[in-house]
Amino acid sequence: MRSPSDHHAYPTHWEADVVLRDGGTAQIRPITTDDAQRLVSFYERVSDESKYYRFFAPYPRLSDRDVHRFTHHDYVDRVGLAATVGDEFIATVRYDRIDARGMPAAAPADEAEVAFLVQDAHQGRGVASALLEHIAAVARERGIRRFAAEVLPANTKMIKVFTDAGYTQKRSFEDGVVRLEFDLEPTDRSLAVMRGREQRAEARSVQRLLAPGSVAVIGTSRRPGGVGRTVLRNLLDGGFTGRVHAVNHAFPDDMERLEPEGVPAHRSLRAIEEPVDLAVVAVPAERVPAVVAECGDHGVQGLVVLSAGYAESGREGRDRQRDLVRQARSHGMRVIGPNAFGVINTAEGVRLNASLSPQLPNPGRLGLFTQSGAIGIALLSGLHRRGAGLASLAGIAGISTFVSAGNRADVSGNDLLQYWYDDPRTDVVLMYLESIGNPRKFTRLARRTAAVKPVVVVKGARHTGSAPTGHAVPTTRIPDATVSDLLRQAGVIRVDTVTELADAGVLLASQPLPAGPRVAILGNSESLGLITYDACLTEGLRPLPPHDLTTAAAPEDFRRALAEALTDDASDAVVVTAIPWVGDGSARALATAVREAAQTSGPGPAKPVAVVHLEIQELAEALAGTGGEPAPGTRRIPAYPAAERAVRALAEAVRYARWRQEAAEPGRVPEYDDIDEAGAAADIQVLLAPAEGTSAGTGEGTSAGAGEGAGGETGDGAGDRTSVGAESGVSGASGTAGAGPGDDVSPGVELSAADTQRLLARYGVSVLPALPAPDPDTAVRAAERLGFPVALKPTAPHLRHRADLGGVRLELGGEPELRRAYAELTDYLGRPEELGLVVQRMAPRGVDTVVRAAIDPAAGAVLSFGLAGAPSELLGDTAHGLVPVTGRDAAELIRSIRTAPLLFGWRGSKPVDTAALEELLLRVSRLVDDHPEMVAVDLEPVVVAQHGLSVLGASARLAPPPPRTDLGPRHMPAY
């Protein structure tokens, strides 16, 4: 355990593992008093020139006073961080708070002087840039808003670190020194710089694992069989272009080569006299720590750990897995696994099959990531059967790279997205995921990758509510439907099965994107054409009437009809259907005719072509390019044994193409002149103050129950002038705003109705007033104040959203009606004090909707929208989007639910004011985005009329804001 410096506690949350520019890793942590000897040793390894740049004078060694100063910090006004590899410092950074005169100071001074020192052997690895990100985040946490740095003009590397960071800065030159001052508030440019560096570093770290120059298989058995020996055999059979070593401590001392493979054999990694880039570890779990230590000492860059017995085996295994990652990272290594299936790279200059797959797949354009070895095997086998192409020519379902990460304790799908983003050999990304450890980052990376190439995802463990055994990931409250909406918003193609994953992948990898949803259908079976037509309608496509070529059609008839369809401006894609014909006919001739027509489709945008065949396997093989090598550049056509599979894949391509087109012109978050951001911030600060350190709802002046005393909902249906609006199924629909059933509610304040209304009003959202009615006389006075007609309703938690209990009285036009309704409710439902009765003015008729925003610890702020009422709740008919939403996002949210036609004039009803609804969504999004303390907002119901809308009920919860990992310094997942 680390000792604290001075009297302030050691800030453990500042520790972080980072990926550096060259793909290696380092740990960043606060410097403590225990680090005196490490600091001295580090300084001794720094060159005289670097020391001169740091201190502006020759400074050969640190004095005892220097060492004390640089290792004793209060972690507030004086902070030092170190980047370490192993147990050694490779770089340091520190800040000292200063006043306007540049003298040491304490808060509220908000400026600090910052200085770096990087060991020469590690310069150029991006260490200083990573340290700057972390020291800036620490400074912001401690109330420092600006850094100042003095640098010698010749120290161009350090000047570049500061100027390239993207912060708003000022530069001056005095007394032979460059003085840089820069604000620490993140800017669009600083975030772009940070994320660009993150992408390049993480992509490089994956590239080191996938393209090693040498591989050692540790745990290679002397006898045939076994995991290690199998991987070694697969490496050699695949034609790996690098050097291979077999390692086993049980090899005899005089054994130099493993036969019959003929590879060098070693008892330990230390015996290998050349560098080893990648180690495949296949030893029992209890022996892995010693192997990792050897690898670290030898300078190995990455590990593929096939060994089982980790988190999938229980608590002891989870501890072992945590230790594995920490040990590997301390040596600058990344880990695939444990419990992994392996990695594959089909590039001609690599030909790496460091996996349990018996053969190296043929090269192609698909990048494949799985969190399951069994699914990985199934996908590789299935793609191979689909036609993996010839050894000399990439096939329709060939693989560029493959990673099966097992427990994915370190390298995850996020890392592969970073790698595939600009990998020229990968055109389509296929992913099987069982958990998403960082949904916020995943959606950000997926959105960026999807803008240039398709990302297709199938997610297992959708309904279990927990991550699979072995996956140590943050828990998330958001349901699978919400995850699906967020992925769709990011441009991810989400499919339900592994078969659909392969179906979509082969079409996207071999065909151009369709320009629209119009589909031409042609073939030699009227029935199969009609089935295809129906499938198109089911998937939301616009099929043209099928063109029946009759069962007598020859290959030339297919060629001519397909050529016509491809040049017809009335279609955007073509589905060719084929059944076996009686008499003479060659499937290979038909495949040639289809390929020729697709190849010479004439001017205009290329169109995708898919073939549906019934029991003509030879046709599928010929279309894929197997069984005979077509001419170079020949277009391959995907074939499907069922119309539904072909059309579903095509529909996914249509939806993705539409998203790509819309993403090219991103929406914007509008500005509203009437928003009082500063006033809302002041209110939130006051409201949160009494709740610090208490449980939710215990703060002074708070009350549970949305709308209690004001702002409850009235009415009981979309056709009424007011509405009750039962829970809509939007995430966070029960109890506390933003928290689902059974969820733990984080400490915070459940706001009273008055406080909620005041905060919402700061953002231009008004709630229809409701007044308490503890007795009939008070109810009458409240109605007279609001103006008849009114509604009378209870706000007790057990009666809210329960229109079926008859607890709401509407259209009460005068005092007699109100008193009669009051008596009926109290006689039927209970005493007034139990009901919490309120009087509310009637709202215009409209459609009842629900708007919610809640912060999930993993996904971040999520905005949800749906119609109010039991049907929507039962159907799960709710749309979700990440905050902040743009104008385009808001419009898409209200149109994406299945019950959206009710908003646009269903069955002769008048359309409601969807523009006002979109504006409400945007204002709520802005409120939650501007003030992360607003951890939940619940508006229910929102009655949308022909002109305008009325918010009848509102609740909100405040809490200290959760950390925004997407805005902080880059770091690897903590272990």
Salt bridges, closest charged atoms under 4 A:
ASP6 OD2 - ARG78 NH2 3.02
GLU15 OE2 - ARG2 NE 3.84
ASP17 OD2 - ARG329 NH1 2.96
ASP22 OD2 - ARG125 NE 2.75
ASP35 OD1 - ARG29 NH2 2.79
ASP35 OD1 - ARG38 NH1 2.76
ASP77 OD1 - ARG97 NE 2.53
ASP87 OD1 - ARG38 NE 3.28
GLU88 OE1 - ARG45 NH2 3.86
ASP96 OD1 - ARG94 NH2 2.94
ASP99 OD2 - ARG101 NH2 3.33
ASP110 OD1 - ARG146 NH2 3.78
GLU111 OE1 - ARG146 NH2 3.27
GLU111 OE2 - ARG179 NH2 3.48
GLU133 OE2 - ARG970 NE 2.78
GLU141 OE2 - HIS13 NE2 2.94
GLU141 OE2 - ARG142 NH1 3.70
GLU150 OE2 - ARG179 NH1 3.40
ASP164 OD2 - LYS160 NZ 2.78
GLU181 OE1 - LYS170 NZ 3.69
GLU181 OE2 - ARG179 NE 2.94
GLU198 OE2 - LYS441 NZ 3.26
GLU198 OE1 - ARG444 NH2 3.26
GLU202 OE2 - LYS441 NZ 2.97
ASP237 OD1 - ARG233 NH2 3.05
ASP253 OD1 - ARG267 NE 3.15
GLU261 OE2 - ARG229 NE 2.88
GLU261 OE2 - ARG233 NH1 3.66
GLU274 OE2 - ARG243 NE 2.51
GLU274 OE2 - HIS245 NE2 2.98
GLU294 OE2 - ARG270 NH1 3.38
GLU316 OE2 - ARG320 NH2 3.24
ASP319 OD1 - ARG322 NH1 2.93
GLU348 OE1 - ARG351 NH1 3.94
ASP410 OD1 - ARG329 NH2 3.11
ASP410 OD1 - ARG334 NH2 2.82
ASP415 OD1 - ARG334 NH1 2.81
ASP427 OD2 - ARG365 NE 2.89
ASP480 OD1 - ARG494 NH2 2.84
ASP485 OD1 - ARG488 NH2 3.52
ASP496 OD1 - ARG462 NH1 3.31
GLU500 OE2 - ARG648 NH1 3.51
ASP503 OD1 - ARG386 NH1 2.76
ASP503 OD2 - ARG645 NE 2.87
GLU539 OE2 - ARG648 NE 3.56
GLU539 OE1 - ARG655 NH2 3.49
GLU556 OE2 - ARG559 NH2 2.63
GLU556 OE2 - ARG560 NH2 3.64
ASP557 OD1 - ARG560 NH1 3.35
ASP572 OD1 - ARG518 NH2 2.83
GLU618 OE2 - ARG588 NE 3.90
GLU652 OE2 - ARG655 NH2 3.49
GLU671 OE1 - ARG926 NH1 3.54
ASP674 OD1 - ARG923 NH1 3.06
ASP676 OD2 - ARG762 NH1 2.83
ASP683 OD2 - ARG758 NE 3.95
ASP683 OD2 - ARG762 NE 2.88
GLU713 OE2 - LYS793 NZ 3.68
GLU713 OE1 - HIS801 ND1 3.55
ASP743 OD2 - ARG477 NE 3.95
ASP755 OD1 - ARG758 NH2 2.66
ASP777 OD1 - ARG819 NH2 2.84
ASP804 OD2 - ARG802 NH2 2.58
GLU811 OE1 - ARG721 NH1 3.33
GLU815 OE2 - ARG819 NE 2.84
GLU824 OE1 - ARG809 NE 3.27
GLU833 OE2 - ARG831 NE 3.69
GLU834 OE2 - ARG831 NH2 2.77
ASP877 OD1 - ARG898 NE 3.89
GLU892 OE2 - ARG488 NH1 3.58
GLU918 OE2 - ARG895 NH1 2.93
GLU919 OE2 - ARG923 NE 2.93
ASP930 OD2 - ARG926 NH2 3.16
ASP938 OD2 - ARG852 NE 2.94
GLU940 OE1 - HIS801 NE2 3.48
GLU940 OE1 - ARG852 NH2 2.49
ASP966 OD1 - ARG440 NH1 3.60
ASP966 OD2 - ARG964 NH2 3.07
